[in-house]
Amino acid sequence: MKYLPIGMQTFRDIIEGNYLYIDKTNYIHDLFETGGKYFFLSRPRRFGKSLLLSTLGEIFSGSKELFRDLWIYDKIEWKEHPIIHLDFLGKKTGSAKELNETLEFMVNQNAQTYGIKLKEKGYDKRFNELIRELGKKERVVILVDEYDKPIINNIENPEVARQNRDILRIFYECIKEADEYLRFVFITGVSKFSKVSIFSGLNNLRDITISSSFSSMLGYTHSELLHYFQDRINGMAKGSEGDKEGLIQSIKDWYNGYSWDGLEFVYNPYSVLNLFQEERFDNYWFSSGTPTFLIKAIKEKNIDLKRIENYETSKFIFDTFDVDSSNVFALLFQTGYLALKEVKKISMTQSIYRFSYPNLEVKESLLDYLAAEFTGKIPDEMGYLVYSLQESLEKGDLGNL
């Protein structure tokens, strides 16, 4: 039985360390087959975006033997390309100055990897120079992880967020200017800012966030859960009086339900891995990052909590988030606290999109946090308080309320 890769996001370490890897390389192959060059994908935190970029990096490094047991092994021409990898996770971006320094550092770091001495001044010009120098022998691959961190981390400080947004716009414009030197560009993040605000220069960027062809590219499908975790499901079932079907349904209720097209639904990979590691149900994904800003925004904008469940709107929701015009429901969807449940077609060009909580983990946890915010209680107390309230009502013991 392979180890569970909890928190791991480096493809080589997973393969060489005998960790479990859910083979998604058929989606990568499909991506190549589209003939496109520039791609963008938005997914919630801890959904495998960094691992996807690491996998792409090994493919474009020509590391064929790492993929020997995977679907894509004999499906593509293996060729090495220079790779520029930009990862904003954990980088200092608390001001325009810090972001400038971070961009300069990342560009210089990539240049040092290939022994290139840059002569230009300024992060944007040096970025252009790096691409051109690397592209003289072979076309370049650019992989950008957590592109939106410099904005999201400062969302409660709009002035800094706007400054960082404008800096990033100039930076990403460099990519289009270097088109002739590029083989492939893939950008990931949690939030999907409007193309006008961030990618105005990259108007040829294909957004596959809600594309049906790639809706299951990240996260685990039900068939993948049954296939890759069969032994662990059997092991957990033995400890629950052998009720395997009941266990599978509980896993589905707790951790499935994420969708970006209303048709294909996937499990939260972080929660599933932790479930089988600990062999107990818990709110693993939710606990790994408290949605403080979201809770605050829901309260400040006086959002009716009943609207969150089965919320219906138009496709406009997918393109409405920006520093100056944040849509709480759009942000809830992009960050993983709402999922697209159904698409109702009303005409050839128009549809109604129905959203709701992805699953029990998110619903129970988010409602606990919201209840704590509105009552002034500590979130950890809410579960017990709700349980006590329910028990008192069932017993008719109103004196304890």
N, C-alpha and C positions, 0 to 999 in steps of 0.2 A: 504494500500500500504506500503510495507516494505521500510526501509531506504536504501539508497545507501551506500555501504561500501567503500567509496573512501579512499585509503591509509591504509585500515585495512588489517592485515595479520594474525590475531589470530582467529582461527576457533571458539573457545568457545565464544569470544566476539561477533562475528557475529551472531551466533545462539541464544545466550541468550539475545542479544540486539535488536532482531527483525530486523536484517539487511538482505538484499537480499543475498542468497547463491545459486549460480548456481551449481546444483548437478552433480559432476563429480565422485562420489564414485563408479560408475560402472567400471571406468578405474582402480581405485585402486584395486577393486576386481579382475579384469583381470590380474593385476600385480601379485597379490598373486597366482592366478591360474597357472602362468607360472612355478611355482616351484623354481624360482630363489631366490637368497639371496642378491646379490650385484647389485645395479642399479645406473646408472648415467643419468642425463637429463640436457641438455643445452637449455636455453631459454633466450630471451632478458630481460632487466630490466623491472620491473613493469608488468610482465606477470602472476603473481600468484604463483611463485615458493615457496615463504615463506609461503603462505597460504596452499599450498599442503603439505609442511612439517608439518605445524601445525595440519592439518587434520590427517595426518599419526600418529602424536604424540598422538592425542586423541584416535585414533583407538587402538593403542598399549598400551594406558593407561587403556583400557577397559571401556571407557566412552560411553557406549551403548546408554544411554538415549539422549545424544546430537544428535544422528543420527536417532531418532524415525521417522522423516518424510522423510528420505533419502533412496535412493535405497539400500544401503548396509546393512541396519538395521537388516534384518533377513537372510542375505546371508553368514555370517561368524561366526566362533566361537570367542566370545569375551573373551579375556584373557589379563591380565595385564603383561607387561614386563618392566623391567628397561630401561630407555631411556637416551642416551647421545646425547645432542643437541649441536652442534657446529655452531655458526653463526658468520661469519667474517665481516658482514656488520657494518660499523662504528668503527671497531676495529683498533688500532694503528699497522700499518705494514710498516711504512716508512723506516725501516732498518731491518737487520737480527736480531739485538738485540731486537727491538720492537716486531717482530714476535715471537721470542722465549718467550718473556714475555707474549705475548697475548695467545699463546698456553698453557703455564703453568697456566695462569689465568683461561682459559676456562676449562681445565681439573680439576683444584682445585674446581672451581665453581660447576661442575657436581658432584664431589665427596662429597661436602658439602650438596648438595641436598639430598643425600642418607645417610648422616652421616658416610661417610667413611674417615678414616685418612690414607692418602697415606704415605708410607715410602721411596719409591724409589726417586732417584735424577734424574733430567732431564725430560723434557716434554714428550719424547717418552717412557721412562721407566715408568713414572707415568701414562701415557695413557694406556699402557699395563696392569699395575697393576689395574687400575680402571676397565677395562673390565673384568679381571679375577675375581675381588672381586664381582662385580655386577652379574657375570655369574654363581656364585656358587649355587644360588637358582633358577634362571630363565634366559633363554637366553636373550641377550642384543640387543636392537635396537639402531643403530647409524644413526643420521640425520645430514647431513652437508649442511649448507646453504651458498651460495656465496663462495665456496671453492677457487675460483680464484682471489678474491679481493686482496690478498697480492701481486699478480703478476700484474694484470691489473692496479692497482693504481700506480704501479711503472714502467709501460711499457716504459716511456720516460727516465728512468734511468736503462738501461739494466743490469748494475752490481748488483744493489739491486734486480732487478727482478729475475736474475739468482740465487742469494743467497737465496731468498725466495722460489724459485721453488725447490731448492735442499733440503731445510728444510722441505717443505711440502711433498716431495717424501719420506723422512725418516719417517715423521709422519704418512702418509697413509699406509706405509708398516706395521705398527703396527696392522692395521685392519686385514690383511690376517693372520698374526701370531696368532691372537686370534680367528681364524675361529670356533673352537669348542664351543666357548662361545657366538656366535652370532646367532641371529634369522633373522635379516633384516638390510640392510645397503642401504641408499638412499643419493646420493650426487648430489647437483645442483650447477649451476653456469651460467654465461653468455657465457663464452668462452669455447671452447673444445680444450684443449691442447692435444697434442699427448700422447698416453698412455706411450710411452717410457720416456717422460720428467717428467710426474707427477705420473702416476699410474703404473710404471714399476713393482712394487711389487703386485699390485692388477690386475693380468692378468685374473682374473675370473670376472671382473667387466663388466656387460652388459650395453652397451650404447644404450638407447632407444630414443635418440635425433631425429633420422630420421625414426624411426619405424612407419609403417602405423597404427599399432594397437593402438599407443598412440599419434598420430599426433594431435588429438583434446583434449588431456588431459588438456591443458591450453589454454586460449583464449576462445571466444564464437563462436559457430557454428551459421549459419544463422537460423536454427530452434530454437536454444536456445535464440537467440535475439528476435525472434517473440513471443516465449512462455513467457519468463520471463519479457520482457519489453513491453508487449502488451499495457497496460494502458498508459504508458509514451509515446509510439509511437502515440497512439490515441490523447493524450493531445497535443503533438507537432504538429500533423497534423492539429488540429483545428486552430492553429496559423499560418498555412501556406496554407490558403485557402482550407483546407480539402483534399489536395493532398497527401493522405497516401502512395500510391504507389511511388510517386515521392520522398517523404521523405525517404522511405525505400531504394530506389535506391541511394540516396545521402549518406545515412549512410554507405551503402555498398562500394560506391566509395571512401569515405573518410577513413574508418577505417577497412575494411575487407582486405583480400589479403595475409595474412600470411600463409605460408605452409611449412611443413618439409618433405613432401613426394610427392608434386606436384599433389595430388589428393584431399585432404581435406583442406579447407581454413577456417581460423578463423578470428574473429574481435579482435582488440586490446582492452583488457578489461578495461584498464585505461582510454583510450579515450572515450569508450562507456559510462562508468559510469559518466565521467565529462560532456559528451554531454547532458545526460538526467538531470544532476544536474543543468547545466547552461542554457539548452535549446537553445544552439547555437553552430554552428560548429566552431572549432578552432583546432590548432595543439597542443593538450593537451599533448600527450605522448612525442612528439619531444621536446617541451619546458621544460619538466621536467628533461632534462639532455642533455646539449650541447655536441656534439661529437667532441670536440676540437682536440683530438689526431687523429681521423679519417680524419678530414678535413686537418690537417697538413700532414698526411701520403699520402693522395691523391695528394696534391700539390707537396710534396717533390719527390714522385715517378713518377710525371708527368703522372698520369693516364688520359687517354682520357675519358672525361665525357660521350661521346656517348657510350662507352663500358659498362657503368654501367647498362644501360637499355637493357634488352634482352641479357645479358652476358651468354655465353655457355662455359661449361668446363666439366671435368670428375669428378668422385666421389672423386678424390684425394683432392679436395678442402675441404672436410669434415675433413681431418686429417693433414692439412699442417700448422696450426698455432702454433708457439712457439716463445719464446723470441728472439731466434737467427735467425729465418726465418719466419717473419710475412708476410702473404699473405693478401694484402689489401682487396681483394674480399672475402676471407674467413672470415675476421673480420667484413666486412660489413654485411655478411649473419648472423653470429653468434650474432651480436649486434642488429639485427632487421632492418637494413637499406636496406637490400636486402631480397627477399623472393624467395623460390623455386617455380617456376611457372609450370614447365613441366619436365617430365622425358621421354626422347626418347630412347627406347631400340634399340640397334644396333646389339646385339648378345646375346647369352645366358648369358654371363658374363660381358658385357660392355654396358654402357648407357651414353647418353649425358644429362647433367643437365642444364636447362635454368633458369636463375635468372633475376629478375627485381625488381623495386621498389614495395613494398607491396601495396601501395595505394596513394591517392592524398596527404594525410597529410605528409607522409614521402617524397614523390617526390618534392612537392613544397617547403617544409621546407629545405630539404637538398640542393636543387639547390640554394635557397636563400643564405644559408650559404657559399656554394662553390663560388657563384658569389661575395659575400662580401669578401671572402678570396683573390680571384684573382684580385679584383678591388680596394681593400684597403678600402672599405666602411664598415659601421656598418651594421650587418645583419638585424636589425630592419628597416633599410632604404630601403632595396632591394625591398620589396613588392611594396612600393610606387613608386620607380624608374622604376620598370618594368611596372607598371600600366601607369605611365606618358609616357613612351616610346611607349607603345601599343596605347594609346590614340592619341599621336602625329602622329604616322604612319597612323592610321585609318583616321585622319583628313587631312593627307598630309601636316601637319604643321612642316616641317623639321627644321624650325628656332629655335624651342624649344628643339631640341635634343642636 
